[in-house]
């Protein structure tokens, strides 16, 4: 079930919301059971086949978590064995469902004459959100092993994993962030401040998805669809398509994360903010502190630091960065394009750290570039990397790169081509050409360029969700710090109402969130 669907907005959500707070007046236990069952229904609504895997994963990880956090005499003797078995079991299940065919294809290529048949992807479908709930539970196991958390109630643990606002596409959360909130009696009572802030976050997220991401996504889809038909992309439409995808994935995933935060606030629970205007970043280090914050934190705490972090010298630090990002890329998808995307960002991070170290003590060359220059270099680097993330194959990515470098000609959109009649014919036809790829009805090349410009402006000047509600709620206390100051501004309240109506009217078709495939 998708957040951007009529059945969720006007069926599932109102029923679950009312049932949760009605039961919460009488019993926290009943309200918790209700929310857990509703979350399982939410997950199994689209495909029941994945539900047994989720439940089995919860049961097994709860068992190992109990063993790892046990204080019984002699329990510590086998804790290292337990944590290795539990983490390996999680990664094995994730590897089978997500990476088995990728491994088979790679073996067939490397061995040349091998022809191992792939696993039937219809019979063994990739469970939605498997990467997210697997990493959430691995983090729980690691925290249990380090004696940071201890969960004695199965219902609480099940609710922690299945809680529907974050289950399918994150954010990746820690047990210590969630369970103290569910233990408070105030969580089961309606909080008008949280509900209003939740509506703000949810409305902004919904608008990002159905108005911006789905609209501009048509132009990135057009670029890569033409690639599959053998059309060589030219300079302008390559950049338009690549930039369109950069904004599509940002508004799609940050929109989902905002909706998750907003939905959770409706139920009185604070989720961590997952995005902080990453396209305002002035270097790659800053970008990864702003983009998909929960995954960046997970990779840092459970991979980069255990590998040695920056404690083993400069060369080892750069290697750890690249290895961490390679695995982060592989987490996103079973394809070499994802691995290369992660490796490219690992290289960018290594260069960024090396630059800072090299010029940190220099009086002639600053360790950080001027903000405008740094923003430009960072933006171009991120967009170039996104091509690998979106492309189905390396060949498609190389075709786009050739187009972005002007190797396939410049090509103006048809509406603009007539305005360069003053140029020599050979220049107009042979070099500039005309953007003549087939564009479906209702779309235009100039509209795509205009959307890219609009999204650029919006991402740079508008406040993000953290700016709007981050100062009003505190994750550590799980309560509101203010008294709905946002809704005292009538113009803002009216604007959000209009935005919500426009978003609802834009739900012509339900489109999957990009991160559902991960």
Secondary structure, DSSP 4 states (H G I P E B T S, - for coil): --TTSHHIIIIIHHHHHHHHHHHHTT-HHHHHHHHHHHHHHHHHTT-GGGHHHHHHHHHHHHHHHHHHT--STTGGGGHHHHHHHHHHHHHHHHHHHHHHHHHHHHHHHHSSS--PPPP-TTTSPPPTTHHHHHHHHHHHHHHHHTTS-----HHHHHHHHH-HHHHTT-----HHHHHHHHTSGGGGS--HHHHHHHHHHHHHHHHIIIIIIHHHHHHHHHHHHHHHTTPPP-HHHHHHHHHHHHHHHHHHHHHHHHHHHHHHHHTT-PPPP--S-GGG-SSHHHHHHHSSHHHHHHHIIIIITTTTTTTT-HHHHHHHHHHHHHHHHHHH-SSHHHHHHHHHHHHHHHHHHHHHHHHTT-SSS-SS--HHHHHHHHHHHHHHHHHHHH-SSHHHHHHHHHHHTTTT---EEHHHHGGGTTS-HHIIIIII-EE-S---TT--HHHHHHHHHHHHHHHHHS--HHHHHTTTEETTTTEESSS-GGGG-HHHHHHHHHHHHHHHHT-SS----GGGG-
